[in-house]
Amino acid sequence: MREAFEIGNARIDAGTMGRAALHVGPAADGRSREIPLLICHGAKDGPVVWINGATHGDEPEGAFSIFRLFDALDAAQVSGTVVGVPAMNVPAFEAGKRGDPLDSFTYDMNRMYPGRADGYPTERAAWAHWVAMKDTCDLQIAIHSGGEHSFLAHMIFASDNPQSLELAAAMGEPWDLVFRSGVGGGNPASQMAELGKAGITVELGGNCRTLTSDFHTVADDLAAGYLNVMRHYGMVSGEAAYAPEWRMGHQQALLAPASGMWVGDAGVTFETAMPAGTPLGKIYDLYGDVRADVVAPEDGLVFGLRSRPAVIEGEWCCFYGIIDEVRNDLIPE
Ligand SMILES: [Zn+2]
């Protein structure tokens, strides 16, 4: 009989689903501040995958897609363990903001992870998560989106080690944009890679797509990716599917060259190659005059675009990708 999975305040028997909470600290009214976890502890041995949602509180796609995945799992048929974290940064999620509005010193959990036990409030939450994850995780998937200001299409930032590139490829057919990111940086994927494990940051969605069926479409798309990962690593039965090749490159953030109202070009298509100079959008002032045109800086593609029209000079208006190489060898033989 496989051993129970012990985490936070819970012990989950093999072949069952359960929940747990990570204690972060006390709230003013005496309650425990907690990070909720969903756990599927499979009947048979296998890898442990952590799926981390809402490091940024305005990005709810992780939470909903984890709920969708858990609807589809049967622990009796799973080899390995899935830990779903719907919201790593609970106060930020409650506020619908990127960070905890009450923590102005370490606002962005995805820049200071894994935090510290005796640090600022967000650092303590990050630390509680890291202590629980670091020794139990083989495969780490962090879910992000464009949040309250942007939309992001299928895109993966994979830590630069072979384990992470394989995990990125295991997300399946829609995920052929894979950009390398650093190892040892202040986010969960990077920290896992420093331990020689697999860590990826996945981008899909934004608050402009959280209305009715649109939100289901995005969440189901992500959940299908997690299931493909589980098939690839033999955690559930079935054949994994893969992109035929992977476009790898680097991001060029296009920042607003003027303040006013951002309007994306009606012809923009996501994830599609375009030549330098292709119109991406305009920024109007409030007299209706165009203050700036934003165009593709080089041959490349758009993987994200601002969805909130009000813009201040220097804010994000386009997530632009430059493709450096196309590879077909991310899955080891
Ligand atoms: Zn994010």
Residues whose N, C-alpha, C, O or C-beta is under 5 A from the ligand:
A	BS01	ZN	H56 E59 H144 S145
